[in-house]
Structure formats: structure tokens, C-alpha cells
Amino acid sequence: MSDIQTKLGEGLNLLQGSLQQGKQKLQIAQEISQLKKSLQEAIDQRANLMIKIGEHVYKMLRVSSLHDDTLAEMAQPLLDLDKQIYQIQQSLEKLNKTTATGNACSNCGSPVSENDRFCGSCGFKVESMNSVDHEERIQCGTCSATVPSTAQFCGCCGVKI
């Protein structure tokens, strides 16, 4: 009888030890998971800050408030992409205007009638299609986009005209 109690006691001790080890492994796994989550959050915050800094430096380069040849060279592909994006947006806008049934607001693209003086969606003053098409245009010195001669800033790159 004593032999059975001894074996049963040893078995229970082994079971208790295994449960304790499992509990410790679970705690370690939870700590690892929390640390990985904290690490990913820190990496994401860092990436967002780097993006903000990069965007700020890029804007400074574009408006010529920062002069650095290396940065300017690195930013040139971004300027090229900005030009491409602007041209595609202009093409889409033209296609939307030609396919729309009636006139569209030049600011937001919402439909407007010929009798409207202001856009019902954004409040922008509605210009007749003829005056927009015959408006004198100039070329931006930075990105070569054509902008209205009355514009103060380039619609493509944002540089003061």
C-alpha cells in the first residue's frame, strides 16, 4: 500500500511540476508577445516620424528654403512622380468633364448647371466653360506644368509663381 502511495505521490509531483513549467512558459510567451507588440508600435511611430520629416524636407526643397545638392538629387524622382500624378489627375479631370452629363465644378467635380453661380457642394464660384478654356496659361519654372496666369502657386508642385 505504501508503494502505491509513493508512486501516486511521485506522479502527482511530476504533474504539478509539469503544470508549473507550462505556466512559466505561458508567462514567457505572453511577455514575448507584449515586447513584440511594443517593438512594432515603436517601429511604426518611428516610420511615421521619418515620413513626416522627409515630407517636410521635401517641401523645403521644393520652395527653395533648403539648399542641399545631395537632398535635391535624391528628391528629383519624387518631383518626377509628383508631375506624373498631377498629369494623370488632370487627364482624369478632363475625361470626367467630357463624360459628365452637363457641366462640373472646376474645384470639386460636382455637377453644376449653366445657371449656377456657385457650386452647391463646395461653394466654389462656377465659371463658364468658355472662360476656363480660353484662360491664359503660363509654365511653372520648377515642374514645367501649365497653370493659369492668375495663379499665385503651381497646382502641381506648390511653388509660388
TITOR-525543 format. One record per residue: residue number from 1; x negated, y, z of N, C-alpha, C in turn. Coordinates in Angstrom, 2 decimals. Atoms other than C-alpha are relative to their C-alpha. Example, Ala and Ser with C-alpha at 12.3 -4.5 7.8 and 13.67 -1.06 7.14 Angstrom:
# residues 2
+------+---------+---------+---------+---------+---------+---------+---------+---------+---------+
| minu |    n.c1 |    n.c2 |    n.c3 |   ca.c1 |   ca.c2 |   ca.c3 |    c.c1 |    c.c2 |    c.c3 |
+------+---------+---------+---------+---------+---------+---------+---------+---------+---------+
|    1 |   -0.89 |   -1.19 |    0.00 |  -12.30 |   -4.50 |    7.80 |   -0.90 |    1.20 |    0.00 |
|    2 |    0.82 |   -1.19 |   -0.06 |  -13.67 |   -1.06 |    7.14 |    0.77 |    1.09 |    0.73 |
+------+---------+---------+---------+---------+---------+---------+---------+---------+---------+
***
This chain:
# residues 161
+------+---------+---------+---------+---------+---------+---------+---------+---------+---------+
| minu |    n.c1 |    n.c2 |    n.c3 |   ca.c1 |   ca.c2 |   ca.c3 |    c.c1 |    c.c2 |    c.c3 |
+------+---------+---------+---------+---------+---------+---------+---------+---------+---------+
|    1 |   -0.81 |   -1.18 |    0.00 |    0.00 |    0.00 |    0.00 |   -0.86 |    1.25 |    0.00 |
|    2 |    0.93 |   -1.10 |   -0.08 |   -2.83 |    2.31 |    0.85 |   -0.66 |    0.22 |   -1.35 |
|    3 |    0.62 |   -0.08 |    1.32 |   -4.35 |    1.56 |   -2.55 |    0.93 |    0.75 |   -0.97 |
|    4 |   -0.97 |   -0.66 |    0.88 |   -1.16 |    2.71 |   -4.32 |    0.07 |    1.49 |    0.35 |
|    5 |   -0.05 |   -1.40 |   -0.43 |   -1.06 |    5.92 |   -2.25 |   -1.25 |    0.74 |   -0.46 |
|    6 |    1.24 |   -0.62 |    0.43 |   -4.68 |    6.62 |   -3.09 |    0.05 |    0.29 |   -1.49 |
|    7 |   -0.07 |   -0.19 |    1.46 |   -4.14 |    6.11 |   -6.81 |    1.04 |    1.06 |   -0.36 |
|    8 |   -1.04 |   -1.00 |    0.24 |   -0.93 |    8.16 |   -6.72 |   -0.51 |    1.39 |    0.37 |
|    9 |    0.58 |   -1.28 |   -0.42 |   -2.74 |   10.95 |   -4.83 |   -1.02 |    0.50 |   -1.00 |
|   10 |    1.00 |   -0.38 |    1.01 |   -5.61 |   10.92 |   -7.33 |    0.68 |    0.46 |   -1.28 |
|   11 |   -0.75 |   -0.38 |    1.21 |   -3.13 |   11.04 |  -10.21 |    0.64 |    1.37 |    0.14 |
|   12 |   -0.61 |   -1.31 |   -0.23 |   -1.31 |   13.98 |   -8.67 |   -1.06 |    1.10 |    0.03 |
|   13 |    1.09 |   -0.97 |   -0.01 |   -4.62 |   15.76 |   -8.06 |   -0.46 |    0.31 |   -1.42 |
|   14 |    0.39 |   -0.21 |    1.40 |   -5.59 |   15.25 |  -11.72 |    1.05 |    0.84 |   -0.73 |
|   15 |   -1.08 |   -0.75 |    0.62 |   -2.19 |   16.51 |  -12.83 |   -0.01 |    1.45 |    0.44 |
|   16 |    0.07 |   -1.36 |   -0.54 |   -2.48 |   19.54 |  -10.56 |   -1.20 |    0.74 |   -0.58 |
|   17 |    1.20 |   -0.62 |    0.59 |   -6.00 |   20.24 |  -11.86 |    0.22 |    0.35 |   -1.46 |
|   18 |   -0.29 |   -0.27 |    1.41 |   -4.83 |   19.97 |  -15.46 |    0.95 |    1.19 |   -0.15 |
|   19 |   -0.92 |   -1.14 |    0.03 |   -1.96 |   22.36 |  -14.78 |   -0.72 |    1.30 |    0.30 |
|   20 |    0.77 |   -1.19 |   -0.36 |   -4.36 |   24.82 |  -13.17 |   -0.87 |    0.44 |   -1.17 |
|   21 |    0.84 |   -0.33 |    1.16 |   -6.71 |   24.63 |  -16.17 |    0.86 |    0.58 |   -1.13 |
|   22 |   -0.91 |   -0.51 |    1.03 |   -3.77 |   25.12 |  -18.54 |    0.45 |    1.42 |    0.30 |
|   23 |   -0.41 |   -1.34 |   -0.42 |   -2.64 |   28.14 |  -16.56 |   -1.12 |    1.00 |   -0.25 |
|   24 |    1.15 |   -0.89 |    0.22 |   -6.15 |   29.65 |  -16.72 |   -0.20 |    0.25 |   -1.50 |
|   25 |    0.16 |   -0.17 |    1.46 |   -6.36 |   29.01 |  -20.48 |    1.09 |    0.92 |   -0.55 |
|   26 |   -1.09 |   -0.86 |    0.43 |   -2.97 |   30.66 |  -20.95 |   -0.28 |    1.46 |    0.37 |
|   27 |    0.35 |   -1.36 |   -0.42 |   -4.10 |   33.72 |  -18.96 |   -1.09 |    0.58 |   -0.88 |
|   28 |    1.09 |   -0.46 |    0.87 |   -7.28 |   33.95 |  -21.03 |    0.54 |    0.31 |   -1.39 |
|   29 |   -0.59 |   -0.24 |    1.32 |   -5.27 |   33.64 |  -24.25 |    0.82 |    1.29 |   -0.01 |
|   30 |   -0.77 |   -1.24 |   -0.10 |   -2.96 |   36.44 |  -23.07 |   -0.92 |    1.22 |    0.04 |
|   31 |    0.97 |   -1.10 |   -0.07 |   -5.93 |   38.66 |  -22.22 |   -0.62 |    0.25 |   -1.37 |
|   32 |    0.57 |   -0.13 |    1.34 |   -7.47 |   37.95 |  -25.63 |    1.00 |    0.69 |   -0.92 |
|   33 |   -1.05 |   -0.59 |    0.83 |   -4.17 |   38.82 |  -27.30 |    0.16 |    1.49 |    0.29 |
|   34 |   -0.12 |   -1.42 |   -0.37 |   -3.90 |   42.10 |  -25.36 |   -1.21 |    0.79 |   -0.49 |
|   35 |    1.20 |   -0.70 |    0.46 |   -7.50 |   43.02 |  -26.19 |    0.01 |    0.16 |   -1.51 |
|   36 |   -0.08 |   -0.10 |    1.46 |   -6.96 |   42.25 |  -29.88 |    1.01 |    1.07 |   -0.41 |
|   37 |   -1.00 |   -1.02 |    0.29 |   -3.82 |   44.41 |  -29.85 |   -0.57 |    1.39 |    0.26 |
|   38 |    0.62 |   -1.29 |   -0.32 |   -5.70 |   47.26 |  -28.16 |   -1.06 |    0.37 |   -1.04 |
|   39 |    1.03 |   -0.23 |    1.03 |   -8.55 |   46.87 |  -30.65 |    0.64 |    0.46 |   -1.30 |
|   40 |   -0.67 |   -0.37 |    1.25 |   -6.17 |   47.02 |  -33.62 |    0.60 |    1.40 |    0.09 |
|   41 |   -0.56 |   -1.35 |   -0.18 |   -4.43 |   50.11 |  -32.20 |   -1.10 |    1.05 |   -0.08 |
|   42 |    1.12 |   -0.94 |    0.05 |   -7.80 |   51.84 |  -31.72 |   -0.52 |    0.14 |   -1.43 |
|   43 |    0.45 |   -0.03 |    1.40 |   -8.86 |   50.89 |  -35.27 |    0.98 |    0.81 |   -0.85 |
|   44 |   -1.01 |   -0.74 |    0.75 |   -5.56 |   52.24 |  -36.66 |   -0.07 |    1.50 |    0.31 |
|   45 |    0.11 |   -1.41 |   -0.37 |   -5.90 |   55.50 |  -34.71 |   -1.23 |    0.63 |   -0.63 |
|   46 |    1.24 |   -0.50 |    0.60 |   -9.47 |   55.90 |  -35.94 |    0.19 |    0.21 |   -1.50 |
|   47 |   -0.24 |   -0.11 |    1.45 |   -8.41 |   55.26 |  -39.54 |    0.88 |    1.21 |   -0.31 |
|   48 |   -0.86 |   -1.16 |    0.21 |   -5.63 |   57.85 |  -39.26 |   -0.76 |    1.31 |    0.19 |
|   49 |    0.81 |   -1.21 |   -0.21 |   -8.06 |   60.42 |  -37.84 |   -0.98 |    0.21 |   -1.15 |
|   50 |    0.93 |   -0.12 |    1.13 |  -10.57 |   59.68 |  -40.60 |    0.73 |    0.51 |   -1.24 |
|   51 |   -0.79 |   -0.46 |    1.15 |   -7.85 |   60.16 |  -43.20 |    0.31 |    1.49 |    0.14 |
|   52 |   -0.31 |   -1.42 |   -0.22 |   -6.82 |   63.49 |  -41.64 |   -1.23 |    0.87 |   -0.22 |
|   53 |    1.24 |   -0.75 |    0.19 |  -10.43 |   64.67 |  -41.52 |   -0.36 |    0.06 |   -1.48 |
|   54 |    0.31 |    0.06 |    1.42 |  -11.00 |   63.54 |  -45.09 |    0.91 |    0.90 |   -0.82 |
|   55 |   -0.93 |   -0.87 |    0.71 |   -7.88 |   65.30 |  -46.32 |   -0.32 |    1.47 |    0.24 |
|   56 |    0.35 |   -1.39 |   -0.32 |   -8.90 |   68.49 |  -44.52 |   -1.25 |    0.44 |   -0.76 |
|   57 |    1.24 |   -0.32 |    0.73 |  -12.40 |   68.41 |  -46.01 |    0.29 |    0.13 |   -1.49 |
|   58 |   -0.34 |   -0.04 |    1.42 |  -10.95 |   67.68 |  -49.46 |    0.72 |    1.30 |   -0.35 |
|   59 |   -0.70 |   -1.27 |    0.24 |   -8.59 |   70.67 |  -49.18 |   -0.97 |    1.17 |    0.06 |
|   60 |    0.99 |   -1.08 |   -0.10 |  -11.50 |   72.86 |  -48.08 |   -0.86 |    0.05 |   -1.26 |
|   61 |    0.78 |    0.03 |    1.24 |  -13.50 |   71.73 |  -51.12 |    0.80 |    0.59 |   -1.16 |
|   62 |   -0.83 |   -0.46 |    1.11 |  -10.58 |   72.46 |  -53.43 |    0.20 |    1.50 |    0.00 |
|   63 |   -0.19 |   -1.45 |   -0.06 |  -10.12 |   76.01 |  -52.19 |   -1.32 |    0.73 |    0.16 |
|   64 |    1.35 |   -0.55 |   -0.02 |  -13.88 |   76.56 |  -52.15 |   -0.38 |    0.65 |    1.33 |
|   65 |    0.43 |   -0.52 |   -1.29 |  -14.12 |   77.28 |  -48.42 |   -1.10 |   -0.88 |    0.60 |
|   66 |    1.08 |    0.88 |   -0.40 |  -16.62 |   74.43 |  -48.09 |   -0.84 |   -0.28 |   -1.24 |
|   67 |    0.89 |    0.20 |    1.15 |  -19.65 |   74.16 |  -50.37 |   -1.02 |   -1.07 |    0.35 |
|   68 |    0.94 |    1.10 |   -0.19 |  -21.44 |   70.84 |  -50.41 |    0.03 |   -0.82 |   -1.28 |
|   69 |    0.04 |    0.68 |    1.29 |  -22.58 |   69.29 |  -53.67 |    0.31 |   -1.49 |    0.12 |
|   70 |   -0.24 |    1.44 |   -0.17 |  -22.53 |   65.73 |  -52.33 |    1.49 |   -0.26 |    0.22 |
|   71 |   -1.44 |    0.17 |   -0.24 |  -18.98 |   66.09 |  -51.00 |    0.81 |    0.33 |   -1.25 |
|   72 |   -0.71 |   -0.37 |    1.22 |  -17.86 |   67.82 |  -54.18 |   -0.08 |   -1.12 |   -1.02 |
|   73 |    0.17 |    1.11 |    0.94 |  -19.26 |   64.96 |  -56.24 |    0.87 |   -1.19 |    0.43 |
|   74 |   -0.82 |    1.11 |   -0.51 |  -17.53 |   62.41 |  -54.00 |    1.49 |    0.29 |   -0.17 |
|   75 |   -1.41 |   -0.37 |    0.09 |  -14.24 |   64.34 |  -54.23 |    0.50 |    0.09 |   -1.44 |
|   76 |   -0.41 |   -0.14 |    1.40 |  -14.23 |   64.58 |  -58.04 |    0.99 |   -1.08 |   -0.44 |
|   77 |   -1.01 |    1.01 |    0.39 |  -12.45 |   61.21 |  -58.52 |    1.38 |    0.28 |    0.61 |
|   78 |   -1.29 |   -0.36 |   -0.59 |   -9.74 |   62.45 |  -56.13 |    0.68 |    1.10 |   -0.81 |
|   79 |   -0.55 |   -1.07 |    0.82 |   -9.29 |   65.59 |  -58.20 |    0.54 |   -0.57 |   -1.30 |
|   80 |   -0.46 |    0.64 |    1.23 |   -9.02 |   63.44 |  -61.32 |    1.32 |   -0.74 |    0.23 |
|   81 |   -1.25 |    0.70 |   -0.34 |   -6.36 |   61.31 |  -59.62 |    1.13 |    0.98 |    0.26 |
|   82 |   -1.02 |   -1.03 |   -0.22 |   -4.52 |   64.45 |  -58.49 |    0.54 |    0.51 |   -1.34 |
|   83 |   -0.42 |   -0.45 |    1.33 |   -4.46 |   65.63 |  -62.11 |    0.91 |   -1.04 |   -0.65 |
|   84 |   -0.78 |    1.08 |    0.60 |   -3.18 |   62.25 |  -63.28 |    1.39 |   -0.08 |    0.65 |
|   85 |   -1.28 |    0.05 |   -0.72 |   -0.46 |   62.19 |  -60.59 |    0.88 |    1.18 |   -0.41 |
|   86 |   -0.76 |   -1.19 |    0.38 |    0.58 |   65.75 |  -61.47 |    0.56 |   -0.15 |   -1.41 |
|   87 |   -0.45 |    0.16 |    1.38 |    0.77 |   64.96 |  -65.19 |    1.13 |   -1.02 |   -0.10 |
|   88 |   -1.06 |    1.01 |    0.01 |    2.85 |   61.84 |  -64.54 |    1.29 |    0.58 |    0.58 |
|   89 |   -1.18 |   -0.62 |   -0.59 |    5.19 |   63.81 |  -62.28 |    0.65 |    0.98 |   -0.97 |
|   90 |   -0.53 |   -0.94 |    0.99 |    5.55 |   66.48 |  -64.97 |    0.73 |   -0.75 |   -1.11 |
|   91 |   -0.64 |    0.81 |    1.04 |    6.33 |   63.82 |  -67.58 |    1.33 |   -0.57 |    0.49 |
|   92 |   -1.24 |    0.53 |   -0.57 |    8.92 |   62.23 |  -65.29 |    1.06 |    1.09 |    0.11 |
|   93 |   -0.94 |   -1.11 |   -0.13 |   10.49 |   65.61 |  -64.64 |    0.60 |    0.36 |   -1.36 |
|   94 |   -0.50 |   -0.31 |    1.35 |   10.75 |   66.33 |  -68.37 |    0.97 |   -1.07 |   -0.48 |
|   95 |   -0.89 |    1.08 |    0.41 |   12.26 |   62.91 |  -69.03 |    1.32 |    0.04 |    0.75 |
|   96 |   -1.22 |   -0.10 |   -0.79 |   14.74 |   63.34 |  -66.21 |    0.89 |    1.13 |   -0.49 |
|   97 |   -0.78 |   -1.14 |    0.49 |   15.80 |   66.71 |  -67.58 |    0.64 |   -0.32 |   -1.34 |
|   98 |   -0.55 |    0.30 |    1.32 |   16.28 |   65.37 |  -71.11 |    1.06 |   -1.10 |    0.07 |
|   99 |   -0.98 |    1.08 |   -0.09 |   18.21 |   62.28 |  -69.99 |    1.19 |    0.36 |    0.88 |
|  100 |   -1.09 |   -0.39 |   -0.90 |   20.36 |   64.09 |  -67.44 |    1.16 |    0.54 |   -0.82 |
|  101 |   -1.17 |   -0.56 |    0.66 |   23.88 |   64.97 |  -68.43 |    0.18 |    1.41 |    0.53 |
|  102 |   -0.05 |   -1.38 |   -0.44 |   23.63 |   68.74 |  -68.17 |   -1.35 |    0.47 |    0.49 |
|  103 |    1.24 |   -0.60 |   -0.49 |   21.04 |   70.95 |  -66.52 |   -0.37 |   -0.55 |    1.37 |
|  104 |    0.49 |    0.43 |   -1.31 |   18.90 |   70.13 |  -63.50 |   -0.78 |    1.14 |    0.64 |
|  105 |    0.75 |   -1.00 |   -0.76 |   17.39 |   72.31 |  -60.78 |   -1.49 |   -0.22 |   -0.26 |
|  106 |    1.44 |    0.13 |    0.27 |   13.74 |   73.02 |  -61.58 |   -0.79 |   -0.27 |    1.26 |
|  107 |    0.70 |    0.23 |   -1.26 |   12.86 |   72.70 |  -57.88 |    0.19 |   -1.42 |    0.52 |
|  108 |   -0.27 |    1.31 |   -0.61 |   14.59 |   69.51 |  -56.72 |    0.55 |   -1.03 |   -0.98 |
|  109 |   -0.50 |    0.94 |    0.99 |   16.04 |   67.97 |  -59.90 |    1.48 |   -0.31 |    0.11 |
|  110 |   -1.43 |    0.26 |   -0.16 |   19.65 |   68.01 |  -58.67 |    0.77 |    0.63 |   -1.17 |
|  111 |   -0.79 |   -0.55 |    1.11 |   22.31 |   68.57 |  -61.34 |    0.60 |    1.36 |    0.36 |
|  112 |   -0.62 |   -1.32 |   -0.15 |   23.49 |   72.17 |  -61.78 |    0.74 |    0.32 |   -1.29 |
|  113 |   -0.73 |   -0.39 |    1.20 |   25.99 |   73.69 |  -64.17 |   -0.59 |    1.30 |   -0.54 |
|  114 |    0.52 |   -1.22 |    0.61 |   25.28 |   76.55 |  -66.53 |    0.48 |    1.25 |    0.73 |
|  115 |   -0.56 |   -1.14 |   -0.72 |   27.43 |   78.84 |  -64.36 |   -0.63 |    0.20 |    1.37 |
|  116 |    0.61 |   -0.10 |   -1.33 |   25.47 |   78.14 |  -61.15 |   -1.15 |    1.00 |   -0.02 |
|  117 |    1.12 |   -0.92 |   -0.13 |   23.12 |   80.87 |  -59.98 |   -1.04 |   -0.55 |    0.95 |
|  118 |    0.89 |    0.63 |   -0.97 |   21.63 |   78.82 |  -57.12 |    0.34 |   -1.48 |    0.07 |
|  119 |   -0.18 |    1.44 |   -0.13 |   21.14 |   75.08 |  -56.62 |    0.81 |   -0.30 |    1.26 |
|  120 |   -0.82 |    0.39 |   -1.14 |   23.76 |   73.52 |  -54.33 |   -0.74 |   -0.88 |    0.98 |
|  121 |    0.75 |    0.91 |   -0.88 |   21.19 |   71.07 |  -52.92 |   -1.10 |    0.71 |    0.78 |
|  122 |    1.17 |   -0.60 |   -0.67 |   18.12 |   73.18 |  -52.18 |    0.06 |    1.52 |    0.11 |
|  123 |   -0.12 |   -1.45 |   -0.08 |   19.25 |   76.79 |  -52.68 |   -0.92 |    0.77 |   -0.93 |
|  124 |    0.94 |   -0.63 |    0.92 |   16.61 |   77.47 |  -55.34 |    0.78 |    0.75 |   -1.09 |
|  125 |   -0.67 |   -0.77 |    1.04 |   17.54 |   80.14 |  -57.90 |   -0.07 |   -0.78 |   -1.31 |
|  126 |   -0.09 |    0.75 |    1.25 |   18.71 |   78.45 |  -61.09 |   -0.34 |    0.93 |   -1.15 |
|  127 |    0.38 |   -0.78 |    1.17 |   17.06 |   79.74 |  -64.24 |    0.56 |   -0.71 |   -1.22 |
|  128 |   -0.50 |    0.62 |    1.22 |   18.45 |   79.19 |  -67.69 |   -1.12 |   -0.79 |   -0.65 |
|  129 |    0.99 |    0.87 |    0.63 |   16.71 |   76.50 |  -69.70 |   -0.86 |    0.78 |   -0.99 |
|  130 |    0.75 |   -0.77 |    0.98 |   15.68 |   79.04 |  -72.35 |   -1.11 |    0.82 |    0.64 |
|  131 |    1.02 |   -0.83 |   -0.64 |   13.83 |   81.29 |  -69.90 |   -1.15 |   -0.84 |    0.53 |
|  132 |    1.06 |    0.87 |   -0.50 |   11.90 |   78.35 |  -68.44 |   -0.89 |   -0.47 |   -1.14 |
|  133 |    0.77 |    0.52 |    1.12 |   10.86 |   77.02 |  -71.84 |   -0.91 |    1.05 |   -0.63 |
|  134 |    0.77 |   -1.05 |    0.66 |    9.58 |   80.39 |  -73.09 |   -0.86 |    0.80 |    0.96 |
|  135 |    0.79 |   -0.72 |   -0.99 |    7.78 |   81.45 |  -69.93 |   -1.49 |   -0.10 |   -0.37 |
|  136 |    1.43 |   -0.02 |    0.31 |    4.17 |   82.50 |  -70.46 |   -0.76 |   -0.85 |    1.02 |
|  137 |    0.74 |    0.92 |   -0.87 |    1.72 |   79.96 |  -69.05 |   -1.50 |    0.26 |   -0.15 |
|  138 |    1.46 |   -0.12 |    0.00 |   -1.96 |   80.08 |  -68.10 |   -0.59 |   -1.31 |    0.49 |
|  139 |    0.67 |    1.23 |   -0.39 |   -4.53 |   77.40 |  -67.39 |   -0.77 |    0.22 |    1.31 |
|  140 |    0.72 |   -0.06 |   -1.28 |   -5.89 |   76.72 |  -63.88 |   -1.48 |   -0.22 |   -0.26 |
|  141 |    1.44 |    0.13 |    0.18 |   -9.65 |   77.17 |  -63.67 |   -0.59 |   -1.21 |    0.69 |
|  142 |    0.53 |    1.15 |   -0.75 |  -10.07 |   74.26 |  -61.25 |    0.37 |   -1.32 |   -0.65 |
|  143 |   -0.45 |    1.32 |    0.47 |   -7.95 |   71.45 |  -62.68 |    0.49 |    0.02 |   -1.44 |
|  144 |   -0.41 |   -0.17 |    1.39 |   -7.00 |   72.79 |  -66.14 |    1.49 |   -0.24 |   -0.24 |
|  145 |   -1.44 |    0.15 |    0.17 |   -3.27 |   72.35 |  -65.52 |    0.58 |    1.33 |   -0.46 |
|  146 |   -0.66 |   -1.23 |    0.42 |   -0.96 |   74.85 |  -67.19 |    1.07 |    0.36 |    1.02 |
|  147 |   -0.94 |   -0.49 |   -1.01 |    1.03 |   76.96 |  -64.74 |    0.62 |    1.30 |   -0.51 |
|  148 |   -0.59 |   -1.27 |    0.41 |    3.41 |   79.90 |  -65.17 |   -0.93 |    1.16 |    0.35 |
|  149 |    0.90 |   -1.13 |   -0.24 |    1.56 |   83.20 |  -65.43 |    0.38 |    0.77 |    1.26 |
|  150 |   -0.44 |   -0.69 |   -1.22 |    3.59 |   84.49 |  -62.49 |   -0.35 |   -0.78 |    1.26 |
|  151 |    0.32 |    0.84 |   -1.17 |    2.41 |   81.66 |  -60.21 |   -1.19 |    0.56 |    0.76 |
|  152 |    1.12 |   -0.44 |   -0.82 |    0.14 |   82.52 |  -57.33 |   -0.93 |   -1.16 |    0.34 |
|  153 |    0.78 |    1.20 |   -0.29 |   -1.02 |   78.94 |  -56.74 |    0.26 |   -1.04 |   -1.08 |
|  154 |   -0.14 |    1.08 |    0.98 |   -1.60 |   75.99 |  -59.05 |    0.89 |   -1.09 |    0.58 |
|  155 |   -0.90 |    1.07 |   -0.45 |    1.14 |   73.37 |  -58.81 |   -0.68 |   -1.35 |    0.06 |
|  156 |    0.72 |    1.27 |    0.01 |   -1.39 |   70.60 |  -59.44 |   -0.98 |   -0.10 |    1.15 |
|  157 |    1.08 |    0.12 |   -0.98 |   -4.36 |   71.34 |  -57.22 |    0.16 |    0.94 |    1.20 |
|  158 |   -0.25 |   -0.87 |   -1.14 |   -3.03 |   74.11 |  -54.95 |   -0.93 |    1.18 |    0.13 |
|  159 |    0.97 |   -1.10 |   -0.06 |   -5.85 |   76.55 |  -55.69 |    0.71 |    1.31 |   -0.36 |
|  160 |   -0.57 |   -1.31 |    0.29 |   -4.95 |   80.25 |  -55.67 |   -0.43 |    0.42 |   -1.40 |
|  161 |    0.26 |   -0.40 |    1.39 |   -4.68 |   81.52 |  -59.26 |   -0.52 |    1.42 |   -0.02 |
+------+---------+---------+---------+---------+---------+---------+---------+---------+---------+
***
